[in-house]
Amino acid sequence: MQKNVEDVLAPLSGAVWKITVAVDEAVEEDDEVLIIEAMKMETPVFAPGDGKVKEIYVSEGEQVEEDQPLLSIETA
């Protein structure tokens, strides 16, 4: 069975406030994977589908730009 890897992209520019998953952690569609803080507002970022966190590209406190890859999820 071939596995697909999908990057989760930042929906807006801001700072990574909190990462709520870890590498190899199973996630389901719409699970919160991290929170971006911009202009004193916290914006949750959700898993696009069921799978397993393969890699996290950012760290807490890091500034990110809109559409920047944040992490990847491996799906079956």
PQR file with spaces between the fields and no chain letter, atoms N, CA, C, O and H, PARSE charges and radii, in Angstrom:
ATOM       1  N    MET     1       0.850   -1.182    0.000 -0.4000 1.5000
ATOM       2  CA   MET     1       0.000    0.000    0.000 -0.0000 2.0000
ATOM       3  C    MET     1       0.896    1.246    0.000  0.5500 1.7000
ATOM       4  O    MET     1       1.797    1.385    0.827 -0.5500 1.4000
ATOM       5  N    GLN     2       0.622    2.132   -0.940 -0.4000 1.5000
ATOM       6  CA   GLN     2       1.431    3.355   -1.040 -0.0000 2.0000
ATOM       7  C    GLN     2       0.930    4.396   -0.044  0.5500 1.7000
ATOM       8  O    GLN     2      -0.272    4.582    0.150 -0.5500 1.4000
ATOM       9  H    GLN     2      -0.110    2.019   -1.611  0.4000 1.0000
ATOM      10  N    LYS     3       1.888    5.061    0.571 -0.4000 1.5000
ATOM      11  CA   LYS     3       1.526    6.106    1.519 -0.0000 2.0000
ATOM      12  C    LYS     3       1.794    7.457    0.874  0.5500 1.7000
ATOM      13  O    LYS     3       2.738    7.613    0.100 -0.5500 1.4000
ATOM      14  H    LYS     3       2.864    4.910    0.414  0.4000 1.0000
ATOM      15  N    ASN     4       0.963    8.418    1.200 -0.4000 1.5000
ATOM      16  CA   ASN     4       1.111    9.779    0.691 -0.0000 2.0000
ATOM      17  C    ASN     4       1.534   10.682    1.830  0.5500 1.7000
ATOM      18  O    ASN     4       1.139   10.476    2.978 -0.5500 1.4000
ATOM      19  H    ASN     4       0.196    8.291    1.830  0.4000 1.0000
ATOM      20  N    VAL     5       2.334   11.680    1.512 -0.4000 1.5000
ATOM      21  CA   VAL     5       2.750   12.657    2.507 -0.0000 2.0000
ATOM      22  C    VAL     5       2.195   14.005    2.076  0.5500 1.7000
ATOM      23  O    VAL     5       2.409   14.450    0.949 -0.5500 1.4000
ATOM      24  H    VAL     5       2.655   11.847    0.580  0.4000 1.0000
ATOM      25  N    GLU     6       1.482   14.642    2.986 -0.4000 1.5000
ATOM      26  CA   GLU     6       0.862   15.931    2.696 -0.0000 2.0000
ATOM      27  C    GLU     6       1.388   16.978    3.670  0.5500 1.7000
ATOM      28  O    GLU     6       1.377   16.769    4.883 -0.5500 1.4000
ATOM      29  H    GLU     6       1.307   14.281    3.902  0.4000 1.0000
ATOM      30  N    ASP     7       1.849   18.109    3.130 -0.4000 1.5000
ATOM      31  CA   ASP     7       2.294   19.211    3.980 -0.0000 2.0000
ATOM      32  C    ASP     7       1.092   20.005    4.472  0.5500 1.7000
ATOM      33  O    ASP     7       0.136   20.229    3.731 -0.5500 1.4000
ATOM      34  H    ASP     7       1.858   18.279    2.144  0.4000 1.0000
ATOM      35  N    VAL     8       1.152   20.421    5.717 -0.4000 1.5000
ATOM      36  CA   VAL     8       0.166   21.330    6.284 -0.0000 2.0000
ATOM      37  C    VAL     8       0.774   22.723    6.189  0.5500 1.7000
ATOM      38  O    VAL     8       1.868   22.958    6.703 -0.5500 1.4000
ATOM      39  H    VAL     8       1.929   20.238    6.319  0.4000 1.0000
ATOM      40  N    LEU     9       0.068   23.657    5.530 -0.4000 1.5000
ATOM      41  CA   LEU     9       0.592   24.994    5.281 -0.0000 2.0000
ATOM      42  C    LEU     9       0.007   26.006    6.256  0.5500 1.7000
ATOM      43  O    LEU     9      -1.113   25.849    6.743 -0.5500 1.4000
ATOM      44  H    LEU     9      -0.821   23.466    5.113  0.4000 1.0000
ATOM      45  N    ALA    10       0.787   27.046    6.530 -0.4000 1.5000
ATOM      46  CA   ALA    10       0.324   28.119    7.411 -0.0000 2.0000
ATOM      47  C    ALA    10      -0.803   28.891    6.715  0.5500 1.7000
ATOM      48  O    ALA    10      -0.638   29.309    5.568 -0.5500 1.4000
ATOM      49  H    ALA    10       1.696   27.173    6.134  0.4000 1.0000
ATOM      50  N    PRO    11      -1.939   29.088    7.385 -0.5600 1.5000
ATOM      51  CA   PRO    11      -3.045   29.826    6.775  0.2800 2.0000
ATOM      52  C    PRO    11      -2.817   31.346    6.773  0.5500 1.7000
ATOM      53  O    PRO    11      -3.503   32.084    6.066 -0.5500 1.4000
ATOM      54  N    LEU    12      -1.842   31.801    7.575 -0.4000 1.5000
ATOM      55  CA   LEU    12      -1.537   33.226    7.674 -0.0000 2.0000
ATOM      56  C    LEU    12      -0.135   33.401    8.242  0.5500 1.7000
ATOM      57  O    LEU    12       0.452   32.457    8.770 -0.5500 1.4000
ATOM      58  H    LEU    12      -1.285   31.201    8.149  0.4000 1.0000
ATOM      59  N    SER    13       0.389   34.603    8.130 -0.4000 1.5000
ATOM      60  CA   SER    13       1.697   34.913    8.720 -0.0000 2.0000
ATOM      61  C    SER    13       1.525   35.151   10.216  0.5500 1.7000
ATOM      62  O    SER    13       0.508   35.692   10.649 -0.5500 1.4000
ATOM      63  H    SER    13      -0.089   35.370    7.701  0.4000 1.0000
ATOM      64  N    GLY    14       2.515   34.748   11.000 -0.4000 1.5000
ATOM      65  CA   GLY    14       2.464   34.955   12.439 -0.0000 2.0000
ATOM      66  C    GLY    14       3.539   34.137   13.127  0.5500 1.7000
ATOM      67  O    GLY    14       4.490   33.675   12.496 -0.5500 1.4000
ATOM      68  H    GLY    14       3.341   34.308   10.647  0.4000 1.0000
ATOM      69  N    ALA    15       3.377   33.966   14.420 -0.4000 1.5000
ATOM      70  CA   ALA    15       4.332   33.197   15.214 -0.0000 2.0000
ATOM      71  C    ALA    15       3.690   31.871   15.617  0.5500 1.7000
ATOM      72  O    ALA    15       2.506   31.821   15.951 -0.5500 1.4000
ATOM      73  H    ALA    15       2.605   34.341   14.933  0.4000 1.0000
ATOM      74  N    VAL    16       4.484   30.795   15.581 -0.4000 1.5000
ATOM      75  CA   VAL    16       3.992   29.502   16.052 -0.0000 2.0000
ATOM      76  C    VAL    16       3.883   29.606   17.572  0.5500 1.7000
ATOM      77  O    VAL    16       4.892   29.683   18.272 -0.5500 1.4000
ATOM      78  H    VAL    16       5.446   30.835   15.309  0.4000 1.0000
ATOM      79  N    TRP    17       2.656   29.609   18.071 -0.4000 1.5000
ATOM      80  CA   TRP    17       2.430   29.798   19.501 -0.0000 2.0000
ATOM      81  C    TRP    17       2.571   28.475   20.249  0.5500 1.7000
ATOM      82  O    TRP    17       3.198   28.411   21.307 -0.5500 1.4000
ATOM      83  H    TRP    17       1.835   29.546   17.503  0.4000 1.0000
ATOM      84  N    LYS    18       1.972   27.410   19.680 -0.4000 1.5000
ATOM      85  CA   LYS    18       2.022   26.111   20.361 -0.0000 2.0000
ATOM      86  C    LYS    18       1.882   24.997   19.333  0.5500 1.7000
ATOM      87  O    LYS    18       1.029   25.049   18.447 -0.5500 1.4000
ATOM      88  H    LYS    18       1.463   27.462   18.821  0.4000 1.0000
ATOM      89  N    ILE    19       2.736   23.991   19.470 -0.4000 1.5000
ATOM      90  CA   ILE    19       2.632   22.785   18.651 -0.0000 2.0000
ATOM      91  C    ILE    19       1.947   21.731   19.513  0.5500 1.7000
ATOM      92  O    ILE    19       2.419   21.409   20.603 -0.5500 1.4000
ATOM      93  H    ILE    19       3.429   23.949   20.189  0.4000 1.0000
ATOM      94  N    THR    20       0.832   21.196   19.020 -0.4000 1.5000
ATOM      95  CA   THR    20       0.019   20.304   19.853 -0.0000 2.0000
ATOM      96  C    THR    20       0.145   18.831   19.468  0.5500 1.7000
ATOM      97  O    THR    20      -0.580   17.989   19.996 -0.5500 1.4000
ATOM      98  H    THR    20       0.449   21.458   18.135  0.4000 1.0000
ATOM      99  N    VAL    21       1.073   18.514   18.540 -0.4000 1.5000
ATOM     100  CA   VAL    21       1.308   17.123   18.145 -0.0000 2.0000
ATOM     101  C    VAL    21       2.800   16.836   18.174  0.5500 1.7000
ATOM     102  O    VAL    21       3.614   17.750   18.306 -0.5500 1.4000
ATOM     103  H    VAL    21       1.662   19.199   18.111  0.4000 1.0000
ATOM     104  N    ALA    22       3.154   15.570   18.051 -0.4000 1.5000
ATOM     105  CA   ALA    22       4.555   15.148   18.016 -0.0000 2.0000
ATOM     106  C    ALA    22       4.772   14.239   16.807  0.5500 1.7000
ATOM     107  O    ALA    22       3.818   13.677   16.269 -0.5500 1.4000
ATOM     108  H    ALA    22       2.494   14.827   17.944  0.4000 1.0000
ATOM     109  N    VAL    23       6.017   14.100   16.388 -0.4000 1.5000
ATOM     110  CA   VAL    23       6.357   13.199   15.291 -0.0000 2.0000
ATOM     111  C    VAL    23       5.906   11.780   15.654  0.5500 1.7000
ATOM     112  O    VAL    23       6.057   11.346   16.796 -0.5500 1.4000
ATOM     113  H    VAL    23       6.791   14.557   16.826  0.4000 1.0000
ATOM     114  N    ASP    24       5.358   11.076   14.684 -0.4000 1.5000
ATOM     115  CA   ASP    24       4.832    9.712   14.807 -0.0000 2.0000
ATOM     116  C    ASP    24       3.489    9.639   15.532  0.5500 1.7000
ATOM     117  O    ASP    24       2.972    8.543   15.749 -0.5500 1.4000
ATOM     118  H    ASP    24       5.236   11.429   13.756  0.4000 1.0000
ATOM     119  N    GLU    25       2.919   10.774   15.908 -0.4000 1.5000
ATOM     120  CA   GLU    25       1.612   10.780   16.561 -0.0000 2.0000
ATOM     121  C    GLU    25       0.514   10.623   15.516  0.5500 1.7000
ATOM     122  O    GLU    25       0.558   11.254   14.459 -0.5500 1.4000
ATOM     123  H    GLU    25       3.339   11.664   15.732  0.4000 1.0000
ATOM     124  N    ALA    26      -0.458    9.789   15.812 -0.4000 1.5000
ATOM     125  CA   ALA    26      -1.603    9.613   14.919 -0.0000 2.0000
ATOM     126  C    ALA    26      -2.545   10.807   15.067  0.5500 1.7000
ATOM     127  O    ALA    26      -2.800   11.286   16.172 -0.5500 1.4000
ATOM     128  H    ALA    26      -0.493    9.277   16.671  0.4000 1.0000
ATOM     129  N    VAL    27      -3.053   11.275   13.928 -0.4000 1.5000
ATOM     130  CA   VAL    27      -4.020   12.374   13.934 -0.0000 2.0000
ATOM     131  C    VAL    27      -5.200   11.994   13.059  0.5500 1.7000
ATOM     132  O    VAL    27      -5.085   11.175   12.146 -0.5500 1.4000
ATOM     133  H    VAL    27      -2.846   10.886   13.030  0.4000 1.0000
ATOM     134  N    GLU    28      -6.330   12.604   13.356 -0.4000 1.5000
ATOM     135  CA   GLU    28      -7.525   12.419   12.542 -0.0000 2.0000
ATOM     136  C    GLU    28      -7.852   13.743   11.871  0.5500 1.7000
ATOM     137  O    GLU    28      -7.432   14.808   12.324 -0.5500 1.4000
ATOM     138  H    GLU    28      -6.423   13.269   14.097  0.4000 1.0000
ATOM     139  N    GLU    29      -8.608   13.660   10.784 -0.4000 1.5000
ATOM     140  CA   GLU    29      -9.010   14.873   10.077 -0.0000 2.0000
ATOM     141  C    GLU    29      -9.624   15.864   11.058  0.5500 1.7000
ATOM     142  O    GLU    29     -10.447   15.494   11.895 -0.5500 1.4000
ATOM     143  H    GLU    29      -8.949   12.796   10.415  0.4000 1.0000
ATOM     144  N    ASP    30      -9.219   17.116   10.947 -0.4000 1.5000
ATOM     145  CA   ASP    30      -9.704   18.236   11.769 -0.0000 2.0000
ATOM     146  C    ASP    30      -9.163   18.238   13.197  0.5500 1.7000
ATOM     147  O    ASP    30      -9.629   19.032   14.014 -0.5500 1.4000
ATOM     148  H    ASP    30      -8.550   17.416   10.267  0.4000 1.0000
ATOM     149  N    ASP    31      -8.195   17.379   13.528 -0.4000 1.5000
ATOM     150  CA   ASP    31      -7.498   17.497   14.819 -0.0000 2.0000
ATOM     151  C    ASP    31      -6.634   18.751   14.774  0.5500 1.7000
ATOM     152  O    ASP    31      -6.041   19.066   13.742 -0.5500 1.4000
ATOM     153  H    ASP    31      -7.817   16.734   12.864  0.4000 1.0000
ATOM     154  N    GLU    32      -6.564   19.461   15.885 -0.4000 1.5000
ATOM     155  CA   GLU    32      -5.681   20.634   15.963 -0.0000 2.0000
ATOM     156  C    GLU    32      -4.234   20.146   16.027  0.5500 1.7000
ATOM     157  O    GLU    32      -3.893   19.297   16.849 -0.5500 1.4000
ATOM     158  H    GLU    32      -7.045   19.206   16.724  0.4000 1.0000
ATOM     159  N    VAL    33      -3.373   20.701   15.135 -0.4000 1.5000
ATOM     160  CA   VAL    33      -1.973   20.277   15.124 -0.0000 2.0000
ATOM     161  C    VAL    33      -1.037   21.363   15.661  0.5500 1.7000
ATOM     162  O    VAL    33       0.023   21.059   16.208 -0.5500 1.4000
ATOM     163  H    VAL    33      -3.650   21.391   14.467  0.4000 1.0000
ATOM     164  N    LEU    34      -1.432   22.621   15.505 -0.4000 1.5000
ATOM     165  CA   LEU    34      -0.667   23.716   16.109 -0.0000 2.0000
ATOM     166  C    LEU    34      -1.496   24.987   16.111  0.5500 1.7000
ATOM     167  O    LEU    34      -2.571   25.050   15.514 -0.5500 1.4000
ATOM     168  H    LEU    34      -2.293   22.868   15.061  0.4000 1.0000
ATOM     169  N    ILE    35      -0.975   26.001   16.796 -0.4000 1.5000
ATOM     170  CA   ILE    35      -1.674   27.286   16.904 -0.0000 2.0000
ATOM     171  C    ILE    35      -0.707   28.385   16.483  0.5500 1.7000
ATOM     172  O    ILE    35       0.435   28.438   16.938 -0.5500 1.4000
ATOM     173  H    ILE    35      -0.102   25.949   17.281  0.4000 1.0000
ATOM     174  N    ILE    36      -1.191   29.264   15.601 -0.4000 1.5000
ATOM     175  CA   ILE    36      -0.409   30.421   15.170 -0.0000 2.0000
ATOM     176  C    ILE    36      -1.002   31.661   15.825  0.5500 1.7000
ATOM     177  O    ILE    36      -2.219   31.844   15.852 -0.5500 1.4000
ATOM     178  H    ILE    36      -2.119   29.221   15.231  0.4000 1.0000
ATOM     179  N    GLU    37      -0.122   32.513   16.355 -0.4000 1.5000
ATOM     180  CA   GLU    37      -0.558   33.762   16.978 -0.0000 2.0000
ATOM     181  C    GLU    37      -0.196   34.906   16.039  0.5500 1.7000
ATOM     182  O    GLU    37       0.953   35.054   15.624 -0.5500 1.4000
ATOM     183  H    GLU    37       0.867   32.365   16.333  0.4000 1.0000
ATOM     184  N    ALA    38      -1.207   35.713   15.717 -0.4000 1.5000
ATOM     185  CA   ALA    38      -0.989   36.893   14.876 -0.0000 2.0000
ATOM     186  C    ALA    38      -1.887   38.013   15.383  0.5500 1.7000
ATOM     187  O    ALA    38      -3.088   37.815   15.571 -0.5500 1.4000
ATOM     188  H    ALA    38      -2.140   35.593   16.055  0.4000 1.0000
ATOM     189  N    MET    39      -1.318   39.163   15.600 -0.4000 1.5000
ATOM     190  CA   MET    39      -2.053   40.339   16.083 -0.0000 2.0000
ATOM     191  C    MET    39      -2.893   40.015   17.325  0.5500 1.7000
ATOM     192  O    MET    39      -4.056   40.406   17.426 -0.5500 1.4000
ATOM     193  H    MET    39      -0.343   39.323   15.447  0.4000 1.0000
ATOM     194  N    LYS    40      -2.280   39.297   18.259 -0.4000 1.5000
ATOM     195  CA   LYS    40      -2.884   38.923   19.540 -0.0000 2.0000
ATOM     196  C    LYS    40      -4.086   37.979   19.400  0.5500 1.7000
ATOM     197  O    LYS    40      -4.864   37.814   20.340 -0.5500 1.4000
ATOM     198  H    LYS    40      -1.336   38.979   18.177  0.4000 1.0000
ATOM     199  N    MET    41      -4.228   37.365   18.228 -0.4000 1.5000
ATOM     200  CA   MET    41      -5.295   36.382   18.028 -0.0000 2.0000
ATOM     201  C    MET    41      -4.661   35.017   17.770  0.5500 1.7000
ATOM     202  O    MET    41      -3.696   34.908   17.013 -0.5500 1.4000
ATOM     203  H    MET    41      -3.596   37.499   17.465  0.4000 1.0000
ATOM     204  N    GLU    42      -5.198   33.993   18.393 -0.4000 1.5000
ATOM     205  CA   GLU    42      -4.701   32.634   18.206 -0.0000 2.0000
ATOM     206  C    GLU    42      -5.545   31.932   17.142  0.5500 1.7000
ATOM     207  O    GLU    42      -6.771   31.879   17.242 -0.5500 1.4000
ATOM     208  H    GLU    42      -5.981   34.082   19.008  0.4000 1.0000
ATOM     209  N    THR    43      -4.874   31.398   16.129 -0.4000 1.5000
ATOM     210  CA   THR    43      -5.549   30.713   15.033 -0.0000 2.0000
ATOM     211  C    THR    43      -5.117   29.251   15.011  0.5500 1.7000
ATOM     212  O    THR    43      -3.951   28.956   14.749 -0.5500 1.4000
ATOM     213  H    THR    43      -3.879   31.441   16.048  0.4000 1.0000
ATOM     214  N    PRO    44      -6.046   28.327   15.285 -0.5600 1.5000
ATOM     215  CA   PRO    44      -5.680   26.914   15.236  0.2800 2.0000
ATOM     216  C    PRO    44      -5.496   26.446   13.797  0.5500 1.7000
ATOM     217  O    PRO    44      -6.150   26.938   12.878 -0.5500 1.4000
ATOM     218  N    VAL    45      -4.593   25.486   13.622 -0.4000 1.5000
ATOM     219  CA   VAL    45      -4.356   24.847   12.330 -0.0000 2.0000
ATOM     220  C    VAL    45      -4.729   23.380   12.504  0.5500 1.7000
ATOM     221  O    VAL    45      -4.345   22.746   13.487 -0.5500 1.4000
ATOM     222  H    VAL    45      -4.062   25.086   14.368  0.4000 1.0000
ATOM     223  N    PHE    46      -5.481   22.845   11.544 -0.4000 1.5000
ATOM     224  CA   PHE    46      -6.043   21.506   11.690 -0.0000 2.0000
ATOM     225  C    PHE    46      -5.455   20.524   10.678  0.5500 1.7000
ATOM     226  O    PHE    46      -5.015   20.917    9.598 -0.5500 1.4000
ATOM     227  H    PHE    46      -5.793   23.360   10.746  0.4000 1.0000
ATOM     228  N    ALA    47      -5.453   19.255   11.042 -0.4000 1.5000
ATOM     229  CA   ALA    47      -4.997   18.187   10.138 -0.0000 2.0000
ATOM     230  C    ALA    47      -5.969   18.091    8.966  0.5500 1.7000
ATOM     231  O    ALA    47      -7.184   18.106    9.163 -0.5500 1.4000
ATOM     232  H    ALA    47      -5.810   18.936   11.920  0.4000 1.0000
ATOM     233  N    PRO    48      -5.437   17.992    7.744 -0.5600 1.5000
ATOM     234  CA   PRO    48      -6.301   17.894    6.566  0.2800 2.0000
ATOM     235  C    PRO    48      -6.924   16.511    6.382  0.5500 1.7000
ATOM     236  O    PRO    48      -7.869   16.353    5.609 -0.5500 1.4000
ATOM     237  N    GLY    49      -6.401   15.516    7.086 -0.4000 1.5000
ATOM     238  CA   GLY    49      -6.936   14.161    6.964 -0.0000 2.0000
ATOM     239  C    GLY    49      -6.334   13.254    8.016  0.5500 1.7000
ATOM     240  O    GLY    49      -5.485   13.673    8.803 -0.5500 1.4000
ATOM     241  H    GLY    49      -5.633   15.644    7.714  0.4000 1.0000
ATOM     242  N    ASP    50      -6.779   12.007    8.024 -0.4000 1.5000
ATOM     243  CA   ASP    50      -6.268   11.011    8.970 -0.0000 2.0000
ATOM     244  C    ASP    50      -4.856   10.592    8.568  0.5500 1.7000
ATOM     245  O    ASP    50      -4.544   10.491    7.381 -0.5500 1.4000
ATOM     246  H    ASP    50      -7.469   11.666    7.385  0.4000 1.0000
ATOM     247  N    GLY    51      -4.017   10.353    9.556 -0.4000 1.5000
ATOM     248  CA   GLY    51      -2.673    9.893    9.256 -0.0000 2.0000
ATOM     249  C    GLY    51      -1.771    9.960   10.456  0.5500 1.7000
ATOM     250  O    GLY    51      -2.220    9.906   11.601 -0.5500 1.4000
ATOM     251  H    GLY    51      -4.271   10.436   10.520  0.4000 1.0000
ATOM     252  N    LYS    52      -0.465   10.080   10.174 -0.4000 1.5000
ATOM     253  CA   LYS    52       0.546   10.122   11.221 -0.0000 2.0000
ATOM     254  C    LYS    52       1.485   11.285   10.930  0.5500 1.7000
ATOM     255  O    LYS    52       1.891   11.487    9.785 -0.5500 1.4000
ATOM     256  H    LYS    52      -0.100   10.124    9.244  0.4000 1.0000
ATOM     257  N    VAL    53       1.831   12.052   11.966 -0.4000 1.5000
ATOM     258  CA   VAL    53       2.756   13.175   11.796 -0.0000 2.0000
ATOM     259  C    VAL    53       4.118   12.603   11.409  0.5500 1.7000
ATOM     260  O    VAL    53       4.707   11.823   12.158 -0.5500 1.4000
ATOM     261  H    VAL    53       1.502   11.887   12.896  0.4000 1.0000
ATOM     262  N    LYS    54       4.614   12.994   10.236 -0.4000 1.5000
ATOM     263  CA   LYS    54       5.883   12.469    9.738 -0.0000 2.0000
ATOM     264  C    LYS    54       7.043   13.365   10.140  0.5500 1.7000
ATOM     265  O    LYS    54       8.094   12.878   10.557 -0.5500 1.4000
ATOM     266  H    LYS    54       4.136   13.627    9.627  0.4000 1.0000
ATOM     267  N    GLU    55       6.851   14.687   10.015 -0.4000 1.5000
ATOM     268  CA   GLU    55       7.934   15.633   10.317 -0.0000 2.0000
ATOM     269  C    GLU    55       7.324   16.980   10.699  0.5500 1.7000
ATOM     270  O    GLU    55       6.302   17.391   10.149 -0.5500 1.4000
ATOM     271  H    GLU    55       5.997   15.082    9.676  0.4000 1.0000
ATOM     272  N    ILE    56       7.965   17.660   11.647 -0.4000 1.5000
ATOM     273  CA   ILE    56       7.562   19.017   12.034 -0.0000 2.0000
ATOM     274  C    ILE    56       8.688   19.942   11.600  0.5500 1.7000
ATOM     275  O    ILE    56       9.836   19.768   12.009 -0.5500 1.4000
ATOM     276  H    ILE    56       8.795   17.326   12.094  0.4000 1.0000
ATOM     277  N    TYR    57       8.353   20.932   10.765 -0.4000 1.5000
ATOM     278  CA   TYR    57       9.362   21.813   10.172 -0.0000 2.0000
ATOM     279  C    TYR    57       9.631   23.083   10.983  0.5500 1.7000
ATOM     280  O    TYR    57      10.622   23.771   10.737 -0.5500 1.4000
ATOM     281  H    TYR    57       7.421   21.073   10.433  0.4000 1.0000
ATOM     282  N    VAL    58       8.768   23.397   11.937 -0.4000 1.5000
ATOM     283  CA   VAL    58       8.888   24.663   12.675 -0.0000 2.0000
ATOM     284  C    VAL    58       9.000   24.390   14.170  0.5500 1.7000
ATOM     285  O    VAL    58       8.801   23.262   14.619 -0.5500 1.4000
ATOM     286  H    VAL    58       7.963   22.838   12.136  0.4000 1.0000
ATOM     287  N    SER    59       9.320   25.425   14.934 -0.4000 1.5000
ATOM     288  CA   SER    59       9.381   25.290   16.389 -0.0000 2.0000
ATOM     289  C    SER    59       8.551   26.407   17.013  0.5500 1.7000
ATOM     290  O    SER    59       8.252   27.410   16.366 -0.5500 1.4000
ATOM     291  H    SER    59       9.482   26.342   14.569  0.4000 1.0000
ATOM     292  N    GLU    60       8.186   26.220   18.270 -0.4000 1.5000
ATOM     293  CA   GLU    60       7.386   27.229   18.968 -0.0000 2.0000
ATOM     294  C    GLU    60       8.160   28.533   19.040  0.5500 1.7000
ATOM     295  O    GLU    60       9.353   28.543   19.345 -0.5500 1.4000
ATOM     296  H    GLU    60       8.429   25.405   18.796  0.4000 1.0000
ATOM     297  N    GLY    61       7.474   29.634   18.758 -0.4000 1.5000
ATOM     298  CA   GLY    61       8.083   30.956   18.777 -0.0000 2.0000
ATOM     299  C    GLY    61       8.601   31.398   17.420  0.5500 1.7000
ATOM     300  O    GLY    61       8.916   32.573   17.232 -0.5500 1.4000
ATOM     301  H    GLY    61       6.505   29.626   18.510  0.4000 1.0000
ATOM     302  N    GLU    62       8.692   30.479   16.478 -0.4000 1.5000
ATOM     303  CA   GLU    62       9.220   30.797   15.142 -0.0000 2.0000
ATOM     304  C    GLU    62       8.198   31.602   14.337  0.5500 1.7000
ATOM     305  O    GLU    62       7.002   31.312   14.361 -0.5500 1.4000
ATOM     306  H    GLU    62       8.436   29.525   16.631  0.4000 1.0000
ATOM     307  N    GLN    63       8.689   32.613   13.627 -0.4000 1.5000
ATOM     308  CA   GLN    63       7.840   33.391   12.720 -0.0000 2.0000
ATOM     309  C    GLN    63       7.665   32.609   11.424  0.5500 1.7000
ATOM     310  O    GLN    63       8.631   32.075   10.879 -0.5500 1.4000
ATOM     311  H    GLN    63       9.661   32.848   13.607  0.4000 1.0000
ATOM     312  N    VAL    64       6.429   32.543   10.934 -0.4000 1.5000
ATOM     313  CA   VAL    64       6.150   31.840    9.681 -0.0000 2.0000
ATOM     314  C    VAL    64       5.385   32.771    8.745  0.5500 1.7000
ATOM     315  O    VAL    64       4.733   33.722    9.175 -0.5500 1.4000
ATOM     316  H    VAL    64       5.644   32.976   11.376  0.4000 1.0000
ATOM     317  N    GLU    65       5.485   32.470    7.467 -0.4000 1.5000
ATOM     318  CA   GLU    65       4.779   33.227    6.444 -0.0000 2.0000
ATOM     319  C    GLU    65       3.581   32.414    5.939  0.5500 1.7000
ATOM     320  O    GLU    65       3.570   31.187    6.039 -0.5500 1.4000
ATOM     321  H    GLU    65       6.015   31.697    7.117  0.4000 1.0000
ATOM     322  N    GLU    66       2.593   33.096    5.407 -0.4000 1.5000
ATOM     323  CA   GLU    66       1.437   32.428    4.839 -0.0000 2.0000
ATOM     324  C    GLU    66       1.895   31.413    3.783  0.5500 1.7000
ATOM     325  O    GLU    66       2.791   31.694    2.987 -0.5500 1.4000
ATOM     326  H    GLU    66       2.602   34.092    5.326  0.4000 1.0000
ATOM     327  N    ASP    67       1.275   30.247    3.788 -0.4000 1.5000
ATOM     328  CA   ASP    67       1.550   29.136    2.872 -0.0000 2.0000
ATOM     329  C    ASP    67       2.889   28.438    3.113  0.5500 1.7000
ATOM     330  O    ASP    67       3.288   27.595    2.310 -0.5500 1.4000
ATOM     331  H    ASP    67       0.547   30.019    4.435  0.4000 1.0000
ATOM     332  N    GLN    68       3.590   28.769    4.197 -0.4000 1.5000
ATOM     333  CA   GLN    68       4.831   28.068    4.541 -0.0000 2.0000
ATOM     334  C    GLN    68       4.487   26.689    5.084  0.5500 1.7000
ATOM     335  O    GLN    68       3.583   26.571    5.911 -0.5500 1.4000
ATOM     336  H    GLN    68       3.266   29.454    4.850  0.4000 1.0000
ATOM     337  N    PRO    69       5.186   25.631    4.639 -0.5600 1.5000
ATOM     338  CA   PRO    69       4.930   24.298    5.221  0.2800 2.0000
ATOM     339  C    PRO    69       5.281   24.282    6.724  0.5500 1.7000
ATOM     340  O    PRO    69       6.347   24.747    7.127 -0.5500 1.4000
ATOM     341  N    LEU    70       4.374   23.747    7.527 -0.4000 1.5000
ATOM     342  CA   LEU    70       4.562   23.686    8.981 -0.0000 2.0000
ATOM     343  C    LEU    70       4.954   22.289    9.426  0.5500 1.7000
ATOM     344  O    LEU    70       5.847   22.120   10.257 -0.5500 1.4000
ATOM     345  H    LEU    70       3.508   23.370    7.199  0.4000 1.0000
ATOM     346  N    LEU    71       4.281   21.289    8.869 -0.4000 1.5000
ATOM     347  CA   LEU    71       4.550   19.903    9.203 -0.0000 2.0000
ATOM     348  C    LEU    71       3.997   19.029    8.089  0.5500 1.7000
ATOM     349  O    LEU    71       3.247   19.495    7.231 -0.5500 1.4000
ATOM     350  H    LEU    71       3.556   21.427    8.195  0.4000 1.0000
ATOM     351  N    SER    72       4.376   17.756    8.114 -0.4000 1.5000
ATOM     352  CA   SER    72       3.854   16.837    7.115 -0.0000 2.0000
ATOM     353  C    SER    72       3.125   15.697    7.811  0.5500 1.7000
ATOM     354  O    SER    72       3.483   15.274    8.910 -0.5500 1.4000
ATOM     355  H    SER    72       4.985   17.378    8.812  0.4000 1.0000
ATOM     356  N    ILE    73       2.083   15.212    7.127 -0.4000 1.5000
ATOM     357  CA   ILE    73       1.281   14.106    7.630 -0.0000 2.0000
ATOM     358  C    ILE    73       1.297   13.008    6.580  0.5500 1.7000
ATOM     359  O    ILE    73       1.043   13.256    5.401 -0.5500 1.4000
ATOM     360  H    ILE    73       1.791   15.555    6.234  0.4000 1.0000
ATOM     361  N    GLU    74       1.597   11.793    7.019 -0.4000 1.5000
ATOM     362  CA   GLU    74       1.612   10.634    6.136 -0.0000 2.0000
ATOM     363  C    GLU    74       0.259    9.962    6.212  0.5500 1.7000
ATOM     364  O    GLU    74      -0.208    9.606    7.295 -0.5500 1.4000
ATOM     365  H    GLU    74       1.803   11.592    7.977  0.4000 1.0000
ATOM     366  N    THR    75      -0.373    9.787    5.058 -0.4000 1.5000
ATOM     367  CA   THR    75      -1.674    9.156    5.002 -0.0000 2.0000
ATOM     368  C    THR    75      -1.585    7.881    4.177  0.5500 1.7000
ATOM     369  O    THR    75      -0.726    7.753    3.305 -0.5500 1.4000
ATOM     370  H    THR    75       0.006   10.075    4.178  0.4000 1.0000
ATOM     371  N    ALA    76      -2.469    6.950    4.456 -0.4000 1.5000
ATOM     372  CA   ALA    76      -2.471    5.658    3.725 -0.0000 2.0000
ATOM     373  C    ALA    76      -3.151    5.817    2.385  0.5500 1.7000
ATOM     374  O    ALA    76      -3.254    4.852    1.626 -0.5500 1.4000
ATOM     375  H    ALA    76      -3.167    7.054    5.164  0.4000 1.0000
